[in-house]
Amino acid sequence: MATRAAPMPLPPDVRVMNAVAAALFALAGLAVVVAGGVWAARHPLWTLQGIVLRGEVEHQNAVTVRALVVPHLRGTFLTLDLAAARERFEALPWVREAVVERQFPNRLRVTLREHEPLAWWGEPAGGRLVSVRGEVFEADPDDPAADHWSTLHGPAGEAEAVVSMYRRLQPLVERLGRDIGRLELSGRGSWRLTLDSGAPIELGRGDAEALARLQRFVTTQAALRARYGPRDIVSADLRYPNGYALQLRGVTTQPDAPAAKRTTASAAARSASSPSRNPSR
């Protein structure tokens, strides 16, 4: 019985050429697949046809979205960069956070969360607001109560601390029968409170210390009203270690004033506590 001869091995150069040909063929096939995928992704079938807004959209409308977002969206339903789209939506006025998702076959579904405003930041009606979370943002409020909002201000990055202090001081100011008109933190860490009547109150440095000074001040007001009657505060400096300096409307320090009115703000302050000569700044 005859035996079959073993096949002759291919020369090395032929094997290399075959391997290269197979690799090129695979690459060509992959290129065709990729090109087909790119063509399909860019097909007009996948052109974005609409945006569905959900969530907190009280301050959003189609006109704003078309003007500020749509011109910056690049690509089709399949190729759109969702992270870049999210940044565009979060740049809208009032928007704190946006979640952008694809909605088959050709729409975007966007869920928005808006800032909850607390007060003006910097200057009244200046276009900058601070939220209840201590986030500063730019917006044009349409709330009728905006004209009566307080104004908060402080160094960059300190908005959250100013909001926290505002919340702690507000109940004390209400005991004076007033609201906070302005609360400011200086670059040196000193607090200055202005009542809604326009009267400034210097609180000095330190969060806990400033709060304690105002608490002491508020507790003395009943005694002052009993002595001088219900008078508006013109100004107050609470930075003294053991007291404060106070000016009340209708209470004068002029030496030629009638005897019945010849009382001083410092005397009023001493009736509650004893101030030293120099305030703590």
Order of alpha helices (4+ residues) and beta strands (2+ residues): alpha-beta-alpha-alpha-beta-beta-beta-beta-beta-beta-alpha-beta-beta-beta-alpha-alpha-beta-beta-alpha
